[in-house]
Amino acid sequence: MTPESVLTIMQQALQVIILLISVILLPALFIGLLVSMFQAATSINEQTLTFIPKLLITFLVLAFAGPWMLSLLTNYASQLFEDIPFLIG
């Protein structure tokens, strides 16, 4: 196993991780921004007000994108297992 192959595997793993995390975090970030703008416009300073919408959007994203995320992760893992004989030499 060469250092280049290790770096390639790590690069692909990081790309998959970043893609999976961004699918979950970006909608929650957007909803948090909208709720913060609403709070600033109405002068409501309740810190727990942003928690419930973020939680709901995270669950919705996981419900709708969960199968795609799981297939992406299993495809990466199966490709990694299939490449083991080529990586060994």
N, C-alpha and C positions, 0 to 999 in steps of 0.2 A: 504494500500500500504506500503510494507516494504522497509526499506532502501536498501536492497539487490536488490529488483526489480527496484528501481530507478537507482541504479548503473548499473544494467544490461542494462536498456534502454539507459542510457547515453553512455555506452561502445559500444553498437551496433550503436548508432547514430554517434559516433566519428569514428567508423570503416567505416561506409558508407561515411561519409564526407571525410575521408582520401583517400578512394578508388576513389571517384569522382574527388577530386582535383588532385590526382597523375596522373590520366589518362590525364588531361589537361596539367599539369605543366611539367611532365617528357619529353614529346616530345619537348616542347618549350625550356627546359633547354638543351637538346641534340643539337637542332638546334643552339641555342645561343653559345654553346661550339664550334660547327663546324665553325660558322661564325667568332668567335673570333680567332680560330686557323688560318683561312684563312687571317684574318686581320693581325695577327702577322707575317705570312709568307710573305705577300706582302707589309707590312708596310703601309697599308691603315688605317688611324686613323679617320675614319668617325663614329661617335657615333650613327647616325641614321641608319646605314647599318644593324644592328641587329634587328631593329624594324620590318621591313616588313617581313622577313622570319619567325620571331616568330609569328607575327599576322596571316600570311597565314597558318602556321602549326596548330595554335590554332583553326582557322576556319575549317580546314580540319578534325581535330580530333573531333570537335563538330559536324560536318556534318556526320562523319562515326560512331562515338561512342555515339552520342546524343540519339538515340533511346534506346540503351542499358542502358545509364545513367538514362534516364527518367523511364524506366521500373524498374531499381534497386531502384530508389527513391520512385516510386509509390508502389512497392511491400513492401518496408519497412514501408511506411505510412499506407497501408491497413492492414498489419500485426499488426501494433501498434493499429489501431482502432479496429481490431478484438479481441485484447487482453484486451481491456478496461474492459469488465465484469469480467475477471479473476483477473485483477489487483485491482479492487475495493473490491473484497472479495467474 
